[in-house]
């Protein structure tokens, strides 16, 4: 049944979903028109907000580019390749490959979203080398695991409200992760998704004649041979001494960082990936060859993230994001507020695809409403978190790193992801409302 439903959806998306750059420019125009029509902003005000906010995500853009580059370089090392190949060897059939990549991606994304994106994409490529399976669905399955990130250990909303002095402490106080990430309702949602998402992916497997395969040879990277008669410059590039010294420094910093009780962050993950890549590649030349391959998929991140920053500025500065949230909250009762908070967060996420940025916009609306209706503040907060994660399934913003690593276009996987949007939306809504 899922295969029958997914086939026309895949064809529809392939025909009508434009390149992610066209998608983000269309979202820009939609946000601008809505701000003028709903908020009464003038065209010049909207343009000013857009231009002033255009570069607000530069730091984050670089972080995301490094997620792709450092993760790719680490995974292309011989040791990691052997490890991924051994794990991929557990898949004896196309269906087994789909289930395995789904589980690995879910687990990695629950630990940390950046880790999950990289591991899922790289593991999908390794499976494609060993198993003849539809490559589009394989990569879509790797991306589908991203649905659990905001209910996991690196969720920005639950970690924010568990931090002393957070911006909304006067409303919520400190809400420990035992009431959010490790609460019964959140764990029930996560467990349900761990069961359902792999089965849905397996159920969407196309028939042999409808599948799109990739030549495993295209997934191999070429490496230059070390010349026997090396110049001094070539010697420095091909000796392991420099890599080992720098790598040792990186390891030392990571040890003291975690011994001090610090947790994972995007910068730490990138630093750890880069340190591992430096050590495991052995020589600067091997590392640079891997870098050359890695950066090929980063163009989308470089050009598109500033546009999303501009959209976010329009939504926030004109008050449009708050208006959307307020509209849904006004429909809510004590029972239905988590559901409407979830839906509103899913809509806002299209235009403000940053968990932290979205929380800053919606919390001033959702939290007072929850307090007034007597709704558990932890549940209301997690409703926003899950809404942010939910529509990522069809929001190309977060798919860019995994698409860059896999070498696919957004339209190649989004038809499958639309099915996940519908099914996971029901599961999360039920968990937030009734558990």
C-alpha positions, -999 to +999 in steps of 0.1 A: +000+000+000+028+024+009+045+017-024+013+024-043+009+057-024+045+067-028+048+061-065+026+089-077+039+112-049+075+106-061+065+114-097+046+145-086+075+159-066+100+150-094+078+170-118+069+200-098+095+205-070+120+231-082+157+233-071+160+243-034+173+277-045+141+284-065+122+271-034+139+295-011+133+325-034+096+315-037+094+314+001+110+348+003+083+363-019+056+345+000+069+358+033+072+393+019+037+394+005+022+379+037+040+405+058+025+433+038-010+418+036-013+405+071+009+428+092+005+460+071+042+464+065+053+486+037+073+472+008+103+492+019+101+480+055+100+444+043+130+449+020+149+466+048+142+437+073+152+412+046+185+429+037+194+436+073+189+400+082+204+385+051+238+377+068+225+368+102+232+331+097+268+334+084+283+316+115+256+289+113+262+286+075+299+279+081+290+254+108+267+235+084+293+236+056+318+221+080+293+194+091+294+183+055+331+187+048+345+174+081+321+145+082+329+135+047+366+137+052+364+115+084+342+089+067+365+087+037+394+075+058+404+038+054+396+029+090+361+044+090+354+030+055+362-005+068+339+001+098+310+013+077+316-015+052+315-041+081+282-026+094+268-024+059+277-060+054+249-069+078+224-059+051+218-090+030+190-076+008+176-043-005+149-043+023+176-050+049+196-021+037+166+003+040+158-009+075+195-007+086+201+028+073+169+040+089+178+026+124+213+040+122+201+074+111+174+075+138+199+066+165+226+090+154+201+119+150+186+113+185+222+117+198+229+148+178+213+162+147+246+172+129+260+137+137+229+121+123+229+140+090+265+131+083+264+095+095+231+088+077+244+101+044+277+084+045+263+051+056+238+052+028+266+056+003+284+027+018+253+005+016+249+016-021+283+002-028+274-033-015+236-037-021+216-031-052+189-009-039+169+022-050+194+050-042+168+077-039+149+057-012+181+048+005+191+084+009+155+094+018+156+067+045+188+082+059+172+116+060+140+103+076+159+096+108+163+133+113+126+135+124+136+126+160+164+152+165+144+177+185+131+150+209+167+138+214+198+147+234+207+178+214+172+193+211+176+230+213+143+238+230+145+212+259+181+221+265+174+258+265+146+256+291+168+234+312+195+261+314+196+285+343+189+321+331+172+311+298+152+339+282+118+326+294+128+316+329+103+341+344+075+320+329+087+284+330+115+285+356+140+257+350+124+227+333+147+196+337+152+172+308+135+146+329+102+164+321+110+170+284+135+147+266+131+118+291+094+123+299+071+094+293+052+112+265+084+122+246+100+088+250+068+071+237+069+093+206+105+085+200+100+048+204+070+048+181+090+066+154+119+042+158+094+014+150+073+031+123+099+051+103+120+021+092+088+001+084+074+029+063+107+032+044+107-006+038+071-004+027+079+023+001+104+002-018+097+005-055+096-025-078+128-035-096+118-019-129+108+014-112+140+017-091+168+040-097+202+025-090+237+040-089+269+025-102+290+018-071+321+029-091+307+064-090+309+064-052+346+057-051+370+086-047+404+086-065+436+091-046+469+102-059+499+080-056+529+092-035+558+100-059+590+082-051+612+112-059+596+138-037+604+175-035+607+190-001+572+204-005+558+171-015+576+155+014+558+178+039+525+170+021+530+132+023+546+127+057+524+117+087+545+137+112+525+170+109+492+153+109+500+133+141+512+164+159+482+185+151+459+155+157+474+149+191+467+186+200+431+181+189+426+150+210+441+167+240+417+196+237+387+172+234+397+152+264+400+183+286+367+196+272+347+166+281+365+160+314+353+195+324+317+183+320+308+200+288+284+184+263+281+180+225+276+211+203+279+216+166+313+232+169+326+203+191+313+177+166+330+195+137+362+198+157+361+161+166+354+151+130+382+172+117+406+159+143+397+123+135+401+130+097+436+145+102+448+115+122+431+088+102+441+101+068+477+100+079+491+127+057+481+162+047+479+152+010+453+125+017+433+149+038+434+176+011+423+150-016+393+142+006+386+179+011+385+184-027+358+157-029+339+170+001+334+206-010+317+197-042+284+192-025+285+224-004+274+250-030+238+249-019+246+257+017+268+286+007+242+304-014+208+294+002+213+299+039+216+337+036+182+337+019+167+318+048+182+343+072+165+371+053+131+352+054+136+347+092+141+384+096+109+392+077+089+368+098+103+380+131+107+417+126+072+422+110+056+400+137+042+376+111+056+345+129+039+356+162+007+362+143+006+327+129+013+312+163-014+334+180-040+324+154-036+288+162-034+293+199-067+312+199-083+280+186-069+259+214-083+245+247-065+229+276-066+196+257-058+208+222-031+234+229-002+210+224-017+200+190-022+235+178+013+245+190+027+216+171+009+225+139+018+262+141+054+253+147+054+231+117+041+260+095+065+286+110+094+261+104+091+265+067+101+302+070+122+301+102+141+267+099+162+272+130+151+255+162+166+282+184+153+310+162+118+295+160+117+291+198+126+327+203+096+337+180+070+313+193+077+309+230+063+344+239+030+333+224+028+296+234+041+297+270+017+324+283-012+306+266-002+273+282+001+290+316-034+306+312-050+273+301-033+252+328-013+232+302+019+215+313+047+240+302+071+212+294+046+195+270+038+228+254+075+235+248+081+200+233+051+206+210+070+235+195+101+214+193+084+185+176+067+209+151+101+223+142+114+187+135+082+175+117+082+197+086+119+193+082+108+162+063+098+185+033+119+215+040+150+214+018+170+236+042+181+207+064+184+182+036+212+202+019+241+186+038+229+150+032+221+158-005+255+173-009+272+142+005+250+118-015+251+137-047+213+139-052+188+167-057+160+175-033+133+163-057+150+128-057+140+122-020+112+145-011+084+124-027+092+097-001+096+123+027+060+136+020+047+102+031+067+105+064+053+140+069+018+126+069+024+095+090+048+110+116+024+140+120-003+117+132+020+098+156+035+130+171+001+147+174-014+117+193+016+115+216+015+152+225-023+152+230-031+119+248+000+103+264 
